[in-house]
Amino acid sequence: MTDDDAFLQHFEAQTILRADWNHRSHLRIAYIYLTRLPFATALNKMRVGVRAYNAANGIEDTPTSGYHETMTCAFMHLVYSTLCQYGASESSSQFLDEHSQLNSKRILLLFYSLNRIMSAEAKACFIEPDLAPLPRVLHNK
């Protein structure tokens, strides 16, 4: 079993320590799903999984915390487009080390104004960027 396999098992069982559930952890799960599943399936599993993890770990869904639909979808697009452009790595951690631009949430500000990405609408449902288009998903594995 690889480190990615174990990490995915912990995520799906909602047993990743809450202190370890951070942006990089989200990206690792995105990478793992995207290397194993078609984009639409990976995105759906990410949506369901993050919500389930949050619920199991007492992470409240408030206007400023909890699940954020636009951020989830946008980062899935960014991870997928990076995978399509550069290929997979040995592991999710290596991929994120090699593509460090993904490690900052601020990358979304290249595509979204702060007011748009932080809006209640963006949190509740996916909205298109207002500054530049997200990379298109070119193909489905």
Contacts in CASP RR format, 6 or more apart in sequence:
PFRMAT RR
TARGET T0000
AUTHOR 0000-0000-0000
METHOD contacts of the structure
MODEL  1
MTDDDAFLQHFEAQTILRADWNHRSHLRIAYIYLTRLPFATALNKMRVGV
RAYNAANGIEDTPTSGYHETMTCAFMHLVYSTLCQYGASESSSQFLDEHS
QLNSKRILLLFYSLNRIMSAEAKACFIEPDLAPLPRVLHNK
2 91 0 8 1.000
3 91 0 8 1.000
3 93 0 8 1.000
4 28 0 8 1.000
4 32 0 8 1.000
4 91 0 8 1.000
4 92 0 8 1.000
7 16 0 8 1.000
7 25 0 8 1.000
7 28 0 8 1.000
7 29 0 8 1.000
7 32 0 8 1.000
7 92 0 8 1.000
8 29 0 8 1.000
8 32 0 8 1.000
10 16 0 8 1.000
11 25 0 8 1.000
11 29 0 8 1.000
11 49 0 8 1.000
11 53 0 8 1.000
12 49 0 8 1.000
14 52 0 8 1.000
14 53 0 8 1.000
14 56 0 8 1.000
14 57 0 8 1.000
16 25 0 8 1.000
16 53 0 8 1.000
18 57 0 8 1.000
18 59 0 8 1.000
21 53 0 8 1.000
21 57 0 8 1.000
21 59 0 8 1.000
23 103 0 8 1.000
23 104 0 8 1.000
23 105 0 8 1.000
24 96 0 8 1.000
24 103 0 8 1.000
26 50 0 8 1.000
26 72 0 8 1.000
26 75 0 8 1.000
27 75 0 8 1.000
27 79 0 8 1.000
27 92 0 8 1.000
27 96 0 8 1.000
27 102 0 8 1.000
27 103 0 8 1.000
28 92 0 8 1.000
28 93 0 8 1.000
28 96 0 8 1.000
29 46 0 8 1.000
29 50 0 8 1.000
29 92 0 8 1.000
30 42 0 8 1.000
30 46 0 8 1.000
30 75 0 8 1.000
30 76 0 8 1.000
30 79 0 8 1.000
31 79 0 8 1.000
31 83 0 8 1.000
31 92 0 8 1.000
31 95 0 8 1.000
31 96 0 8 1.000
32 92 0 8 1.000
33 41 0 8 1.000
33 42 0 8 1.000
33 45 0 8 1.000
33 46 0 8 1.000
34 42 0 8 1.000
34 76 0 8 1.000
34 79 0 8 1.000
34 80 0 8 1.000
34 83 0 8 1.000
35 83 0 8 1.000
35 88 0 8 1.000
36 42 0 8 1.000
37 45 0 8 1.000
37 141 0 8 1.000
38 140 0 8 1.000
38 141 0 8 1.000
39 76 0 8 1.000
39 80 0 8 1.000
39 137 0 8 1.000
39 140 0 8 1.000
39 141 0 8 1.000
40 140 0 8 1.000
42 76 0 8 1.000
42 80 0 8 1.000
43 72 0 8 1.000
43 73 0 8 1.000
43 76 0 8 1.000
46 72 0 8 1.000
46 76 0 8 1.000
47 67 0 8 1.000
47 69 0 8 1.000
47 72 0 8 1.000
50 67 0 8 1.000
50 72 0 8 1.000
51 67 0 8 1.000
53 59 0 8 1.000
54 61 0 8 1.000
54 66 0 8 1.000
54 67 0 8 1.000
59 65 0 8 1.000
59 66 0 8 1.000
60 66 0 8 1.000
61 67 0 8 1.000
63 120 0 8 1.000
63 123 0 8 1.000
67 123 0 8 1.000
68 122 0 8 1.000
68 123 0 8 1.000
69 122 0 8 1.000
69 123 0 8 1.000
69 124 0 8 1.000
69 125 0 8 1.000
69 126 0 8 1.000
70 112 0 8 1.000
70 117 0 8 1.000
70 122 0 8 1.000
70 123 0 8 1.000
70 125 0 8 1.000
70 126 0 8 1.000
70 127 0 8 1.000
71 105 0 8 1.000
71 108 0 8 1.000
71 117 0 8 1.000
71 122 0 8 1.000
73 126 0 8 1.000
74 108 0 8 1.000
74 111 0 8 1.000
74 112 0 8 1.000
74 129 0 8 1.000
74 134 0 8 1.000
75 102 0 8 1.000
75 108 0 8 1.000
77 134 0 8 1.000
77 135 0 8 1.000
77 137 0 8 1.000
78 102 0 8 1.000
78 107 0 8 1.000
78 134 0 8 1.000
78 135 0 8 1.000
79 102 0 8 1.000
80 135 0 8 1.000
80 137 0 8 1.000
81 134 0 8 1.000
81 135 0 8 1.000
81 136 0 8 1.000
81 137 0 8 1.000
81 138 0 8 1.000
82 95 0 8 1.000
82 99 0 8 1.000
82 102 0 8 1.000
83 95 0 8 1.000
84 138 0 8 1.000
84 139 0 8 1.000
86 98 0 8 1.000
86 99 0 8 1.000
88 95 0 8 1.000
89 95 0 8 1.000
89 98 0 8 1.000
96 102 0 8 1.000
96 103 0 8 1.000
101 107 0 8 1.000
108 117 0 8 1.000
109 117 0 8 1.000
109 131 0 8 1.000
110 131 0 8 1.000
110 132 0 8 1.000
111 129 0 8 1.000
111 131 0 8 1.000
111 132 0 8 1.000
111 133 0 8 1.000
111 134 0 8 1.000
112 122 0 8 1.000
112 129 0 8 1.000
112 130 0 8 1.000
112 131 0 8 1.000
113 130 0 8 1.000
113 131 0 8 1.000
116 122 0 8 1.000
116 127 0 8 1.000
116 129 0 8 1.000
116 130 0 8 1.000
119 127 0 8 1.000
121 127 0 8 1.000
128 134 0 8 1.000
END
